[in-house]
Amino acid sequence: MYRKAILTFALPVIVFSWLPAFADEVEIVAATANKSGSGWTVSVTLRHADTGWDHYADLWQVVTPDGDILGERVLLHPHVDEQPFTRSLSGVQVPEGLDEVIIRARDSVHGVSPQEFRLKLR
């Protein structure tokens, strides 16, 4: 009887205790890059459970595999009713010979997500 009671209580606590931390981080859904003049236009689609000004996806970056930031798009407001959403950044200067960049994203509570999106340049 005690075993059943413990499992009935403990299992949901264990399962649901990790969900908010995972669900609250920003997710990079997709990204594209198009050569535009002397630079690149990068478009990134993010999904995040924005709740308002206190917790929202607030930035994404274009980074070299070595970690150099080539550009970043600051997101100036929450996107509570627009999920997922796509924003673009033009004029990204990619060093000659680089055929891949990494997209990173951040939210205002958890910081930079551990997810990285590798984007091939064509």
N, C-alpha and C positions, 0 to 999 in steps of 0.2 A: 504494500500500500504506500509506504513512504517512497519507495523507488519510483512508482508511477507519479506521485505528487511532485517529486523532484524533477523528473523528466518533463512533466507537463508544464512546469514553471521555467526550468532552466533552458530547455531547448529553444523556445521562442526568444528568450533573452539573448542567448548566444547567437542565434541566427540573425536577429534584427539589430543587434548592437553594432555589427560591422556595416550594415547597409547605409546609414546616413553618411558615413565617411566616404564610402565609395560613390554614392549617388551625388554627393555635393561637389565633386571635382569636375572641372570643365572637361568635355570630351571633344577631341578634334575628329569630326565626322568625315571631312573631305578637304582636299586642297588641289589647286591647279596653278600653273605658272605659264604665262605666255610672254614671249619676247615682244617688247614694245619699244621701238626706237633703240636707244642705247642701253635701256634697262629692261626690267621684267615687271609685269603686273602679276601679283600673287593674290589669289582669292582663297579664303579659308572659310569653311563652314564649321561652326561650333554648336554644341548642345550643352546647356547647363540649366540647372533648376534655379534660375534667377528668382529671388524673392523680393527684390527691390533694391534700393540704394545700399542696404546693409550687406547684401551678398549677391554679387553678379560677376559674370565673366567680363574682365576689364582690359584684357590685352592679349595679343598674340604676336609672335616674333618669327622672323626668318633668320635661321642661324646656319653657319657652315658646320660641316662635320667636326671641325676643330673647336667649335664653340664661339666663333666670332659672330656678333650680331650684325646682320646686313640690313635689317629694317624691322620696324615694329609698328603695329597698328593699335593705338590706344582706343579703347571702346569707352565712350564718354557717358554712357547711360545703360541701365538695365534693359534687358530684352525679355521681360516677363511673359508677354503675350506673343512673342515671335520666336519660336523654337522649332527646329534649329534655325540659325540665321547665318547669312554669308556676308562678309565684308571683304573689300579689296584694298590693296596697297600698290600704288604705281611707283615706277622709278627705282625699283630695287636694283642695286648694282651688284652683280654676281661676278666674282673673279674669273678671269679667263681660265678655261680648262675644268672648271667645277661642273660636274654633271648631276649633282644632287644637293639639295638643301634639307634642313630639318625645320619643321614647324613646331613651336612650343606655344602653349597657352597658359593663361593665369586667371584665377578668380580672386576677388577681393578678400576672401577669408582664408583659403587654403594655400594661396600663392601659386607657384608654377606647378602644373600637373606633372606627374611622373610619365605620362604618355608623351611620346614623341612621334611625329608623323614624318616619315621620310618621303620626300617628293623628288622624283626624277625630273630633270630639266631636258626638254627636247627641242 
